Amino acid sequence: MKFSIPDTRPFYDGIHQNPFGKEKFLSINPATEEVITEIPEADEKDVSAAVNAAQKAYEEWKEMDVIEKGNIISKIADAVEENADELIWLDVIDAGRPIVDAQEDIEAVVRMYRYFSGVPSKIEGSTIPTGNDKVVFTVPEPYGIIAAITAWNYPLFNETAKIAPIIATGNACILKPAEETPLVALRLAEIIANIPGIPKGLVSVLNGRGETTGELLVANESIRKVTFTGGTETGKAILNNISRTQIKGTTFELGGKSPIIVFNDANLDGAAKAIAFCGFFNQGQTCTAATRILVEKNVHDELISKIEEITKRIVIGDPFDTNTSIGPLVSETQYNKVRGYVERAIKCGEQLRFGGLMDKRKGFFVKPTLFDNVAPTSELFKDEIFGPVLTVTEFETLEEAISLANNSAYGLACGIWTKNIATMHSMISQINCGIVWCNTLFEEFPGAPAGGFKNSGYGREFGKEAITEYTQIKTMWVSADDSYTDWV
Ligand code: NDP
């Protein structure tokens, strides 16, 4: 089924608005390299108008009954389900995601709104015993307007992971999608604005480049928090930019270079299936992808052969074909970046086990690739490639496995495959990362917090932790005695 491209003008105050900004950028279909449409870039006046509308929406949202707020968020879930085919279509043409993957995302997106629809009525503070006539209690309050700056790898899902908890905790949200994937958010904003009872301006979408629209949002003093998903270097730039003029809240979901550690007692079939899926799904463009395979020496050959066999069944091609398992990378920039890593590795004599360079054809396609016996000093081992490229490194002892796993500037996720409970516990307690998967990989649930250690960021998405993330605590002291203590 084919749908029409949504209105590409900035969306705020409940409708698309004529842009003040004169600049435009192109949206490209990564599977065909054809231009889909032109997108106006939001400038300072667009940002300012969206902020004014968001402020009004926030005031209205603040007064609304909490059960009613939950009903509205639940209706967003219904509306996403009703418009699923169109949202899927937009994710496929814009990001090149295989259609079956985009379909799975819808389910996750709906579950996210359903989970957070229960939140508005459950944001509770606490009372703190003081043992005297003072009563101390806390109330979590919203920030007001929160800017969400998101990445292109799972457009609809990344955007929902911000919008759902931001509005559930009483804030208004201004979203800036990645310039590679500007479309699906525009349609989502329309869908949300059409929910009866929702304040106009509660969810706005401003498209534009990071160094223009993104920086304007970050600099705007009425925006009290920035939540960001993207690369670590961009995260550092955002922090620098904020600190030049102000202090505001930040949540950072950044890059990763996650290890998957396979011990010799593991179910090797299960581990191989999980590694192939987690490494190559979405063309390897996942922050939590476990791309550093660390394997105990005496099962190395068997595990890698199993991964290779599975990879032979992967179908690379048209993302609209339901048989396709791997589509194109999102953009020419990403294609050149990933190709550069593979070319340099081959030139430097890294051991290519399968995959490698593919003849250039229309679309930004790359082959699932695996390099064997990669040293921790190699850029393949250290850098987040963000494409379907895996490395294999052997270990012989538990200590060596821990040391290799922690040998990274990142600390987002990690997988451990073993039947030995003692080994598993020892690994869990010594691995420096925010998510540990044991005998499974790539799990996600709206109630389970996710986020990183080290250069992978701070703050958590999902679950109760997201409530903490998007509220600030107000502490109140109330005295039963108003005579106050003598000072002198
Ligand atoms: P970026 O970090 O550049 O992009 C993420 C978002 O931040 C986009 O919306 C981008 O805008 C915006 N942005 C860029 N610069 C600024 C700025 N100065 N101020 C405010 N916002 C800004 O990711 P890339 O697309 O460049 O990818 C780079 C690398 O980041 C990838 O190769 C990968 O390693 C990693 N990455 C990690 C992701 C994760 O899930 N953790 C997701 C995506 C990428 P725009 O793109 O529109 O210019």
Boltz pocket constraint, residues with backbone or C-beta under 6 A from the ligand:
constraints:
  - pocket:
      binder: B
      contacts: [[A, 149], [A, 150], [A, 151], [A, 152], [A, 153], [A, 176], [A, 177], [A, 178], [A, 179], [A, 180], [A, 208], [A, 209], [A, 210], [A, 211], [A, 213], [A, 214], [A, 215], [A, 218], [A, 229], [A, 230], [A, 231], [A, 232], [A, 234], [A, 235], [A, 237], [A, 238], [A, 253], [A, 254], [A, 255], [A, 256], [A, 286], [A, 287], [A, 384], [A, 385], [A, 386]]
      max_distance: 6.0
